[in-house]
Amino acid sequence: MLSITDFTNEIRKQVIDFLPEEYQQSECRMETVTKNNGIQKTGITIWQPANSITPILYLDDFYREYRQGVSMNAILSKISDIYVQSIRSEIFVSKADFVAYDRVKDNITLKLVNRKANRQLLRELPHKDIEDLSITYQIFLPEFHDEGSASAKVTNQLMDSWEIDMETLHQTAVENSLRLEPPVFKSMTAAMGEIIMEDESVGDLFKDREIFLQAAPDMMYILTNRDKLYGASALVYPQVLEQISEVFPEGFYILPSSVHEVLIMPKPGVAPPQELGTMVREVNQKEVSKEEVLSDRVYEYDKDAKEFHQVAGSLKKERGMER
């Protein structure tokens, strides 16, 4: 059984042989990429002389398949097929020239991450800090999920090459996020019903304002985006929390379930902040992958200031998210 390093080296050495003839002059390179929360993932890129940009194919899942008994040749064939599909994709060809601002500006979106866990990476990225979180920006290809990497980080260098300022970047990302990944707000009861009925349109309170304002109280709600991909970013969409506060005039807590969603809990009858904080940390440790953890804090919405803040009583005297 090969180690992950030896497995990656074998993929790098052999994968070109499994590609169609037109790709035989390509060069396969091994890449280590820092993902969210400082998690490093191993991948390969297959470079061709004519292409300035190529998708990164991460090998962690393929290595798991190998350890479960899938043959190396089967894995190499699968990687080859994925690469060819990606590089031939009209979406990739038309939108992957990230240096050309006019070609990607309609696909720049928000991404909410933990500030401390990403402190090294944030030195390279334009961002806005909010509480213990940071708003970052990505070039998002929503139609490209099944064909490889679906996004690319907006770096300081890239923003400078576009010759735009921070405010332009942020406003563009907000507008695109609302269009490409609109917010979704559902009660936990409706979310469970969605699973049973296999209908994702069920129970979205943002789609019907009358139902939204007259909704029967539930103990817990889910706030995310349409694709549930980095949906916690809906937390910083304009007026989202303000609208939710209309339903819960006595206030509500915000629990960061993951980078993909947050939980909303109306205050009357809810557990005290200390217990909620403990619950968030336990879920992070046991149920959420390290790459997908957003925060170990609990927040509350201040409807007068129209901002959310950390709840002091929910904090634990520890290093928390820092890695």
N, C-alpha and C positions, 0 to 999 in steps of 0.2 A: 504494500500500500504506500503510495507516494505521499510525501508531505505536501502542504499547500504550495511551498516554494518550488519543489521539484515538479509538481503538477503544472504550475504556471509556466515553468521553463519548457516543459514538454509541449504544452499548447503553443507557446511562442515559436518553438522550433518546427512544429509539424503543420500548423494550421494553413499555411500558404499552399501546401500540397493538396489541400481539400477544396481550394477555391477554383472557380472556373478559369480557363486559360487566360482570359483578359486581365486577371488579377495576379498572374504569376510573377510579375515584376515588383510586387508590393513588398513592403518591409513591415514585419510585425514587431512592435515594441511593447515592453511591459511597463505598466503605469501604476503608481500608487497614488490614489486620490483621497484627499481629506474631505470627508462628507460632514453632514450636520453633527454638532456636538463633538467634533474632533475625531470621529470614528474614521479609521482608514480602511479603504477597500482596494483590493487588487483587481486590476483590469488589464486589457490589452487594447492597443490601437493598431489598425492595419493601414499603413500609409501608402498612398500612390503618388507618383510624381505630379499628376495632374490635379490632385485634390489638396486644397489648403486646410480643410477641416475634415475630420473623420470621427465617427461615433466611438465612444468608449464602451467596450463590452466587459462587464464585471464578471469575475469567475467564481465568486463565492458559492452561488447556487449550483454551478456546474461541478464544483468540487464536492458539494454534498451529494450530487447524483453519482459521481465517481465512487464515493465512499459507500454508497448504497448498492453498488454493483454494476452500474452502467459502464459499458466499455469505453475506452479512450477513443476509439474510432467513431463510435456513435456520438460522443460529445463533440469531437472535432467536426463532424458533419453538421451537427446542429448549430455550432458556432458559425461555421461557414455560411449556412443558410440565413441565419439572422443577419450577418454582416451584409450579404448580398442584397437582402430585402431592404436593409436600412440605406445603403449607399445608393440604391436605385430608386428609392422613394422620391416621388415628386415633391413631397413635403420637405424632405431633407435637402434636396437639391435647391429648392426655391427659397427656403427660409434659413438655411444654416450659415449663410454668410453674415456672421454676427458683427463684423466690423462695419458693415453698411447700415447705418442707423435707419434710413428710410425703409429698409427691407425687414427690419425686426421690431420697429417701434410699436407696432400694433400687438406685439406678443410679449411685451415687458410687463411682468406682474409682481405682486408683493409676495414675500415669504417671511414669516415670523419665526424667529429662532431665539434660543436662550443666549443672553449676552455673555455671561461668564464662561460657559462651556465652549463658546466660539470666539473667545477673545483674540486668539492668534489669527484666525481666519478673517475676522472683522477688520484687521489692519489693512487688508487688501481690498475690502469691499466698501462701497458707499452705503451708509446705513443711518437710520434714525433710532435713537434709544428711547424706550418707553418702559418705565419701571425696570425690572430685571431682564427685559426682553429687547430685541433689536429687530427693526424692520429692514430686511434686505430685499434685493431685487433679482429677478431671474428672467431669462428669455425662455418662455414657456411654449411648448409645442403640444397643445392638447390632443391633436389627432395622431400623435406619434408614440403614444404609450406602449403599444404592442410591438414596436419595431426597434427599440433600443433606448438610449438616453433621451429623456423627454424635456430636459431643460439645461440651461447653462447659466452659471453665475454671472451677474453683472459686476465686473471688477472696477476699481478706480481707474486702471489703465484703459479699459474699454469705454468707460464714461468720458474720459478725457478725449479719447479718439473721436467720440461722437460730437464733441464740442457743445455739450449741454451742461446746465447747472443742476445742482441737487434738487431744487424745487421742481424743475421741469421733469426730471427723472421720476420723482415721487408722484407728481400729479398724473403723469402718463401711466404709471403703474397702477394707480388707484382706478383710473377710468377703465383700463383694460381688465383689471381684476373684476370689477363690477359687471363688465360685459361678458368676459370669458368664463369666469367662475363666480357667478352671483351667490349671495349668501343663502343658506338654507337653515331654517329654525324649526325644530320639531320637538314635541314632547317625547319623553322616553317611551311612553305608551304607543304613540304613533310610529316611532322608529321600530319598535318590536313588531307592530302590525305590518310595517313595510316588509320585514323579513318574511313573515308568514304569507303575505299576499303577493310577494315578489313584484311590488309596484313602488318604485322610488318616488313617485309623485304624491303619494299619500301623506297628508298631514303637514305639508310645508306651510307654516303660518304666515310667511312673508307674501305668499301668493294671493291671499284673500284677506284684506285688511279688516273686514267686518268679522270674519271668523277669528282673526288674530286678536281683536280687542275683546271678543266675547268668549274666548277660549276658556274651558273649564280648567281650574288650577290643577297642575300636576306637581309632583315633588321634584322632578328633574327634567331638563330640556337639553337638547343637543344643538349647538351652533357650529356649522361647518360651511363648506362651499359645495357647489353642484357635484363635482367629481370626488369630493372627500379626499382631496390630495392637497396637503398643506392648508387644510381648511380652517385651522386656527387663525389664519390671517384675516378671516372675516371679523375677528375681534377688533381690528383697527379700520374696518371699512367705515366710511362716513355715515353717521346717523343710525347705525345698526343697534348699538347699545341704547341709544336714545329712544328708539322705537320699542325695544324690549322693556324699557323702564315704564312705558305707558301701560303695559300689562301688569307690571309689578311695582305699583307706586310705593310700596313699603320697602323696596330695595331687593337686591339679589346678589348672590355670590357667584363668582366665576371660578370654576375648577379646570385647570389645564389638563385635559385627558391625554393629549398627545399633540404633536405638531399638526395633526390632521383634524382635530376637533377640540372644542371646549364644552364643558357642561355648565349649564345655568341652573341655579337653585334659588328659588324665591326664599326670602328670609323668614317669614312667619313659619314657625314649627320646625325649622331646619336645625341640624346639629350645630353645636358651637364651633367657632372657627378653629380652635385647637384640634378638635376631632376631624374636621374637614382636611386640615393640613396633614394630619397623620395619614388619613385615607389616601390623599394624593401621593404622598411619598411611598406608601406601601404598594400602590398600584404601579407607580413608576418602576419600583424595584422588581416586582414580580410579573407584571403583565405587559409592560411596554419595552420594546427594544431600545437600547441605549441611543441609537440614532434618531429615534422618534420621540424621545422625551422633550417636552417643552419647558416645564418649570416644576419646582417642588413647592410653589407658593399658592396661596388662595388670594383672589382679588375680589373687590366689591366696586360697584359702580356709583359714582357721585353724580347724581343727576343735575345738581346745580353747576358744578364745574364741567360737566359732560366729559368726565374722564374716569378711567378705572385705576384703582390703587391697590397695592398689596395690603392685606389685612395683617396687622402686626401680631395679633393673637394666634395666627396660623403658622408662624415661622418657628423653626427649630434652630437652636444654636449649633450649627454645623456648617461644613463647607458646602453642603448642598450639591448643586449641579456642577461645581468646579471639578475638572478632570485634568 
